[in-house]
Amino acid sequence: MTLPQESEKQFQAAIVDLAQQLGWHCFHTFDSRRSASGFPDLFMVRGRRAIAAELKSDTGRVTEAQDVWLAALAEAGVETFVWRPRDKQTITGILIGRPASVAL
């Protein structure tokens, strides 16, 4: 028996909840129809760190517009990521501030 896959909405809610518990300020555009195409799903700030994260399903693909935004933000010094449900342990480590390879 296969468990149902977590939706992107559920995945995002879990990340925002964890990030807020850890003191991050989180921004997500709820209606992006009038916004610039490709801007990352989440923008988070805590202290001197800023993270832009594009959220995808385990099989979802990053669009060209999303790649352009992530590259521009990275060039400006923002930590940029493409996060998938399978990356939860790594995401937790990044939000806590531990190296991504540390097991929690």
C-alpha positions as a printed Julia matrix, in Angstrom:
104×3 Matrix{Float64}:
  0.0    0.0     0.0
  1.33   3.43   -0.96
  0.73   6.46    1.25
 -0.81   9.49   -0.46
  1.69  12.13   -1.56
  1.83  15.37    0.36
  0.46  18.28   -1.68
  2.64  21.3    -2.4
  0.25  23.35   -0.24
  0.73  20.96    2.72
  4.48  20.9     2.15
  4.63  24.69    2.12
  2.49  24.95    5.27
  4.84  22.57    7.1
  7.91  24.58    6.07
  6.32  27.91    7.05
  5.22  26.47   10.41
  8.71  25.16   11.18
 10.4   28.35   10.0
  8.15  30.54   12.14
  8.79  28.33   15.18
 12.51  28.9    14.57
 12.11  32.7    14.37
 12.04  33.21   10.59
  9.86  35.9     9.01
  8.14  34.24    6.04
  6.55  35.75    2.95
  4.48  33.97    0.34
  2.44  35.63   -2.41
 -0.99  34.04   -2.17
 -2.16  35.28   -5.57
  0.76  35.6    -7.97
 -1.29  36.37  -11.09
 -0.23  40.04  -10.96
  3.31  39.39   -9.79
  6.52  38.87  -11.72
  6.68  35.38  -13.19
  9.04  32.96  -11.49
  9.57  34.64   -8.1
 10.25  31.92   -5.49
  7.4   30.49   -3.41
  8.91  31.52   -0.07
 11.12  34.38    1.0
 12.35  34.1     4.59
 14.52  36.32    6.76
 16.08  35.74   10.17
 18.84  37.98   11.45
 21.41  38.45    8.7
 20.19  35.46    6.67
 17.74  35.59    3.8
 16.42  32.49    2.03
 14.45  32.24   -1.21
 12.96  28.78   -1.71
 11.13  27.39   -4.71
  8.93  24.48   -3.63
  8.35  21.55   -5.94
  6.88  18.09   -5.72
  9.44  15.31   -5.8
  9.03  15.22   -9.59
  8.25  18.89  -10.33
 10.47  20.93  -12.63
 11.84  24.43  -12.16
 10.81  26.81  -14.93
 13.22  29.07  -16.8
 11.69  32.13  -15.08
 12.21  30.5   -11.68
 15.85  29.72  -12.56
 16.39  33.36  -13.54
 14.98  34.65  -10.23
 16.94  32.15   -8.14
 20.17  33.07   -9.95
 19.55  36.81   -9.52
 18.78  36.43   -5.82
 21.84  34.22   -5.3
 24.03  36.82   -7.01
 22.65  39.38   -4.55
 23.72  37.2    -1.61
 20.42  35.47   -0.83
 20.58  31.76   -0.02
 18.51  30.06   -2.72
 17.05  26.58   -2.78
 14.7   24.28   -4.64
 13.05  22.22   -1.91
 11.09  19.0    -2.31
  9.21  16.87    0.24
 12.01  14.3     0.18
 14.4   17.04    1.43
 12.69  17.67    4.79
 15.67  16.63    6.91
 18.0   18.9     4.93
 15.49  21.77    5.05
 15.21  21.43    8.83
 18.99  21.61    9.17
 19.2   24.7     6.97
 16.48  26.5     8.93
 18.08  25.59   12.25
 21.41  26.79   10.92
 23.24  23.46   10.9
 25.14  22.14    7.9
 22.79  20.34    5.52
 24.54  17.0     6.16
 23.73  16.94    9.91
 21.08  14.34   10.76
 18.33  15.47   13.12
